[in-house]
Amino acid sequence: MKKTSLAFLFKRFFVLGMTTFGGGLAMLPAMKLLAIEQGWLTEEEWTDTVTLSQLVPGAIAINVVHLLGYRARKHLGGFVSVLGMVLPSLIVIILVATLLQPWIQHPRVQGVLEGIFLAVVLLITKAWFDLAKVTQGKWIPLVFVGVMFTLVYVGIFNAMMALVLSLFLGLGLALMPRRRR
């Protein structure tokens, strides 16, 4: 494997973070091409990297980028790669927040934000229905997700509390003895 410069890592992942739309999963094909072209990973190692990145907490794109940077240049490579990947989004968020600040109370801006909020609620609802298809009649996870969403939505729970309760429910269901049919 040839030595990769930190500047190369930063530049490639900065461009990838700036030009790829659709979230972490949409970035994976471009990351795979880069990793294999540069000789950082084989096809089999790529599959292992994506699998590992899905198992650990965090966004899959960030986890994969960190592992690729680590593979190329150890700890500093991982850090520089992640920095390159997240910097474009961070810059855009800061610019939008700064530019919107004077108009945040404007009725049209409030309308746009309410529309975005509605879209997020609809996406979460769609995820709930997708979960309903996968659970194939197992009602406990569906009810639990619906209750947790409602409790977080109305402000009774925060998201972290819902996550911890979900973890314990999942562990409890996994450890419960299965009934024979």
C-alpha positions in Angstrom: 0.0 0.0 0.0 1.4 3.4 -1.0 1.8 6.2 1.5 -1.1 8.6 1.3 -0.6 12.3 2.3 -2.9 13.9 4.9 -3.7 16.6 2.4 -4.9 14.0 -0.1 -7.1 12.4 2.5 -8.6 15.8 3.6 -9.1 17.0 0.0 -10.8 13.8 -1.2 -13.1 13.5 1.7 -13.9 17.2 1.7 -15.0 17.0 -1.9 -16.9 13.8 -1.2 -18.7 15.5 1.7 -19.4 18.5 -0.4 -20.8 16.8 -3.5 -22.6 13.7 -2.3 -26.2 14.0 -1.4 -28.6 11.5 0.1 -26.8 10.6 3.3 -24.2 8.1 4.4 -25.5 5.2 2.4 -25.4 7.3 -0.8 -21.7 8.0 -0.2 -20.7 4.4 0.2 -20.2 3.6 -3.6 -17.8 6.6 -4.0 -15.9 5.6 -0.8 -15.6 2.1 -2.0 -14.2 3.2 -5.4 -11.7 5.4 -3.6 -10.6 2.8 -1.1 -10.1 0.1 -3.7 -8.4 2.5 -6.2 -5.9 3.7 -3.5 -5.2 0.1 -2.4 -6.4 0.7 1.1 -8.8 -2.2 1.1 -9.7 -5.3 -1.0 -13.4 -6.1 -1.9 -13.6 -8.4 1.1 -12.1 -5.9 3.5 -14.6 -3.3 2.2 -17.5 -5.5 3.1 -16.0 -6.0 6.6 -15.4 -2.3 7.0 -19.1 -1.5 6.1 -20.3 -4.2 8.4 -18.2 -2.9 11.3 -19.3 0.6 10.6 -22.9 -0.4 10.9 -22.3 -2.2 14.2 -20.7 0.7 16.1 -22.6 3.8 17.2 -22.6 6.8 14.8 -23.3 7.7 11.2 -22.2 5.0 8.8 -20.4 7.5 6.5 -18.4 8.9 9.3 -17.5 5.5 10.6 -16.4 4.3 7.2 -14.4 7.5 6.5 -12.6 7.1 9.8 -11.7 3.5 9.1 -10.4 4.4 5.7 -8.4 7.3 7.0 -7.0 5.1 9.8 -6.1 2.4 7.2 -4.2 5.0 5.1 -2.5 7.0 7.9 -3.4 5.6 11.3 -5.0 7.9 13.9 -4.1 11.2 12.3 -5.4 9.9 9.0 -8.7 9.0 10.6 -9.1 12.4 12.2 -8.2 14.3 9.0 -10.5 12.2 6.9 -13.5 12.7 9.2 -12.7 16.5 9.4 -12.7 16.7 5.6 -16.0 14.8 5.4 -17.9 16.9 8.0 -16.4 20.3 7.3 -18.6 21.1 4.2 -21.8 20.3 6.1 -20.7 22.3 9.1 -19.8 25.3 6.9 -23.2 25.2 5.2 -25.1 24.8 8.5 -23.2 27.8 10.0 -23.9 29.9 6.9 -27.6 29.1 6.8 -28.0 29.7 10.5 -26.2 33.0 10.3 -28.1 34.2 7.2 -31.5 33.1 8.5 -31.0 34.7 12.0 -32.4 38.1 11.0 -35.5 36.5 9.5 -36.1 33.6 11.8 -39.4 35.1 13.1 -40.7 36.0 9.7 -44.0 34.1 9.0 -42.7 32.6 5.7 -39.5 31.3 7.4 -41.6 29.9 10.2 -43.8 28.3 7.6 -40.8 26.6 5.9 -39.5 25.4 9.3 -43.0 24.0 10.1 -43.0 22.2 6.7 -39.6 20.7 7.4 -40.8 19.6 10.8 -43.9 17.9 9.2 -41.6 16.2 6.7 -39.5 14.8 9.5 -42.6 13.5 11.3 -43.8 11.9 8.1 -40.4 10.2 7.5 -40.4 8.9 11.1 -44.0 7.6 10.5 -42.9 5.9 7.3 -40.1 4.3 9.2 -42.6 3.0 11.7 -44.7 1.5 8.9 -41.6 -0.1 7.4 -40.9 -1.5 10.8 -44.4 -2.9 10.9 -43.8 -4.8 7.7 -40.6 -6.3 9.0 -41.9 -7.3 12.4 -44.5 -9.5 10.8 -47.3 -9.3 13.4 -45.1 -8.9 16.4 -46.9 -6.1 18.1 -44.7 -5.2 21.1 -41.9 -3.5 19.0 -44.5 -1.5 17.0 -46.4 -0.3 20.1 -43.2 0.5 21.8 -41.9 2.6 18.9 -45.2 4.4 18.7 -45.3 5.1 22.4 -41.6 6.3 22.5 -42.2 8.6 19.5 -45.2 10.1 21.1 -43.5 10.6 24.5 -40.5 12.3 22.8 -42.8 14.4 20.5 -44.9 15.8 23.3 -41.8 16.4 25.5 -42.3 13.9 28.3 -39.1 12.0 27.4 -36.0 13.2 25.7 -34.5 11.2 22.9 -31.7 9.7 25.1 -34.2 8.4 27.6 -36.2 6.8 24.8 -33.0 5.2 23.4 -32.0 3.8 26.8 -35.5 2.4 27.4 -35.5 0.9 23.9 -32.2 -0.8 24.6 -33.5 -2.4 27.8 -36.7 -3.5 26.0 -34.7 -5.0 23.2 -32.5 -6.9 25.7 -35.5 -8.1 27.6 -37.2 -9.4 24.5 -34.0 -11.0 23.3 -33.5 -12.8 26.7 -37.1 -13.9 27.1 -37.6 -17.6 26.5 -39.4 -18.3 23.2 -42.7 -20.1 23.2 -43.0 -23.3 21.2 -45.7 -23.5 18.5 
